[in-house]
Amino acid sequence: MNKRVIAISGPTAVGKTALALRVARELDGEIISCDSMQIYKGMDIGTAKPTKEELSLVRHHMIDIVPPDAQFSCADYKKMATEALEDILSRGKLPIFCGGTGLYLESVLYNGGFSEAPADKSIREKLSAKSPEENWARLVEIDPEAASKTHINNRIRVIRALEIYETTGMTKTYWDTLSKQKKSEYDPKIVVLYASDRELLYKRINERVDAMVEAGLEREVRELSHTVSPTALQAIGYKELIEYFDGKCTFDEAIDKIKQASRNYAKRQQTWWRRCESAINVDVCTENFENIVNFVISLAKSD
């Protein structure tokens, strides 16, 4: 298993955590969270972090590593997750990435160029002073493919794509293409869970949101609402409830928005992995859990 790495990804609520925990326990592995929001302390319910009991079963990395008011980038994740990965390998254990943030995972496993594109604070400040509409129109003009994958209100991603173009003269799409030409120094096996029955996945998502509300999501967001960074504020569930706190919608409307945003996010996650030729897709609607566990274990042990 020298340099062998298992990654379990896929859309929200598809069952990644349960699978990663089972495989880790069977193979004496350690889990590296690959979720862009689980890094934040205190953001527990809304990010569907593993429970205290689950965290006690297997050693986890990249969870609760920064306060909610901290800025945290893909480059930060790559540095810290790579250190965790190398540490796990050095101790002869199996690293298992688990999470739905494909960009973060690729940045570690394939030395993704996006996270390493040079930053320019002055350019970022100039772009931040412009309206979302102005920046979006510019991105559509120079890189329509990146624009089609980024929401107009995702200011951080839009500005970052424009910053890459301004500093390198290359679009984000072209930069990503170059990064994919780099081979991984690891031996990754990427398992992407998906649900061929879309309505089943949507039902799981809606039930998860209802469970979050029952577990105290509103209280969690209230306690954090004045301390979260712009990056953390992108988390689904937080921005919608803050709109409710500000009187822009009712509580029920906010919950409906969370469910819809989660369903839309699941679509984008599945779209992301369709372009990854090395990903091994597993349908949770046609394969039972035990079969999936055994399949992942066989991948981990294969030559």
N, C-alpha and C positions, 0 to 999 in steps of 0.2 A: 504494500500500500504506500510505497514511497511517493510522495507528492500527489497521491490520490485525494481528490476532494469531491464530496457530494454536495449538490445544491438542490434544494427543494423550493420551487417557486410556483407562481400561478396567481389567479385573482383572489381578492379578499373573500374570506369565508368558505374557501374550497376545501380546507382541512390540512393545511401545511404544518401547523404546529403539532398536531397529534401524530402525524407521520414522522416528523423530525425527531420528536421525543422517543418514539418507539424504536426507530432505527438507531438512535444514539445509545439507547440502553442496551440494545442487542449487540452492538459492535464497539462498545466502550468509546463512544465518540463524544465530541463537545460541539455545541451549537453556537454558530456565529449569526446573530440576528442581522437580517438584510432588510430592515424596515427603516425608512427615512425619518419616522416619527417616534419609534420606540427608543431612540437614543435619549429622549428628553425625560428627565426626572419629573415625577408627578403626573405625567400624562399617561395614566395607566389604563383607565376604563376606555377612553376614546380611541386608543391605539391598539386595543385588544392584546395587551402584553400577556405573556404567559403568567399564570397565577403563581403565588408564592410556593405552593406545593409543586407545581411543574418546574419552577426554577430550582427547587431543592433536589429534584430527581437527577438532573443533568447539569453540568457546568455550562453556563451561558456567557457569551461575550457580546459587546456592543449594545447593551441595554442599560438605561439609566446612567449614561456617561457624562451628560452635560445638563446644566440647568435650563429651564424652558425659555429663558431670556437670551440664550446664547445663539449666535449665528453659527450654522454648521453646514458645510458644503460637501459635495461629492468628493472633493480632494481630501478633505478632513477624514471622511469615512474610509477612503482608500488607504490612507496612511495607517490609521488605527486598526482597521480590519486586517490589513496585510500583516501587521505585527502580531495580531492574535493568531492568524493563520499559521505563521511561521513558528510561533510558540507551540501551538498544538502539534504540528508535524514533528517538531524537535523532541517532543515527549512521546512520540510513537503512537499518538492517538489519531482518530479519524475526524477531520474537520467537516462539519455539516452546516452549510449555509441554509438559512430558512427565512423567507420573507418575499414580499412582492415588489420590491423596488429594483427592477431589472437593471437600471443604469448603475446603481451602486454595485451590484453583483458583477457586472461586466467590467467595471473599472478595476476591480481586484483581480479577477480571473484572467482577463485579457488585456491588462495594461491599457485600459480605455483612454484614448487621447482626449476625450472631452474633459475629464477631470484635471488634465494636465495643461490645457490650453492656458496661455499666459493671461493674467488678470491685470487690469489697469484701473486703479481707483478713480482717476479723473474722468475716464470715459464712463464708468459706471455711475458716477455722480451726475454727469451731464445727461445721461439717459434717464436717470431717476427723476430728474426735474421735468421731464416731458410726460404728457398724458399717456395712459395705456393705449389709446386709439392711435396716437402718433407713432409709438414704438411698434405697435402691431402692424400698421400700414407699411412701415419700413421693412419689417421682417417678411411680410408677404411679398414685398418687392424683391428682396435679395435672396430669400431662401423659402420659397413657398412650401417645400416639403416639411421643413421644421415648423413652419407656421401651422400647417394642417395637423400637427401632433401636439400643439401647445395652445392652451386656452388663452384668449385675449386678456383675461384677468390674472393669469399667472405671471405677474410682473417679474418675478425673479428669473424664471426660465426665459421669458422673452428678452429681458435685458442681457442675460448671460449669452444668449445666442447672438445678439447684436454685438456684444463685447468681443466675442470670438472673431467675428467678421472684421471688426475695427482693428483688432490687435494683430491678426494673422493674415488678413486679406482672403481668408477661406471661409466658406459658409460652415455652419455647424454640421450640416448634412455631409459635406465633403470631409470635414475633420473626422466625423464618425466612421466614414468609409475607410479612411486611412488607418484608423485605430483597429478596425476589424481585420486588417491585413497582418497584424502582429499575432504571433502564435503565443499561446499560454505557456508559461514556464511550469504550470501544474498539469495534472491529469484530471481535468474536471468531468464529472458526469452530472449533467443538469437535467433534473426531472421536473417537468412542468405539469402540474395538475390542472385539469380543466373539466368543465361540465358540459357535455353535449346537450343536456336538457337545460336550456337557459332559465326556464321558469323555476326549476329546482334550485339553481344557484341564487336566483333573485329571492326565493322564499327563505333560503338560508341567510341572506344578507338582511332581509327585513327582520327576521327573528333575532339576528345578532344585535341589530340596532335597538330593538325592543328590550333585549336583555341588558344592554348598556344603560338604557334609561332607568330600568329597574335597579341596576347596581349603583346608581348615583351619578350618572354622567353630568346632569345639570349642576350638581354641587361641585364636581371636579372642575368644570369649565368656569364657574363663578370664581372659584378660588384662584384660578390661574389667569383670568381674563385680562388683568392689568400687568402681567409680567411676561407674557409670551412674546417671543421675537417674531418678526414678519415671516421668517421661515417656518417656525412652529405653528403659526397661525394658519398655514396652508392645510393643516390636518383637518380631514373631514370630521364634522361633528362639533368642532370648536368654533369655526367661523359662522356656522349656521346658528348656533345657540347664542353667540355674541350678538347677532342680528336681532334675536328675540329679546335679549337684555336691553338692547338699544331701542326697542319698540317698533322695529321695522316689520315684524311679523308676529303671529301668535305662536304659542308653544307647539301646538299640533302642526302648524305649517313648518316650523323649524325641523321637527322630527321627520316630516315628509321630505323636506329638502335633504336631510342627511341620508335618508334611504335612497333617494334619487341620485345624489352625488356618489354614493357608494356603488350603485349599479353602473353608473357611467364610468367610474374608476375601474371597475372589474372589466368592462369592455376594453378600456385602454390597455390594461395589463395583458389581456389575452392577445390584443393586436400587437403589442410589443414583442411577445415571445414567438409569434408566427414568423417573424423575420430571422429568428435564430436557428440556423440549420443544424446546429449541434444539439439542440434541445430534444429531449425524449418526452413526448407528450403522453400522458396517461389520463384516461377518462374515468373520473370517479363515479360516473353513472353506470358504467358497464363492468367495472372491476371492483370486487369487494376489498375491504381494507386489508385483510390478511394477505391477499394476493399482491397488493401493491407493496406492502412491507417486504414480502419475500423477494419481489422483483428488485427493489432498491438495494436490499442486502446483497443480492447476486451481483448487481452492478458494482457495489463497493469491493467485492471480493474478486471480480473478474481481472484477468491479466490485461 
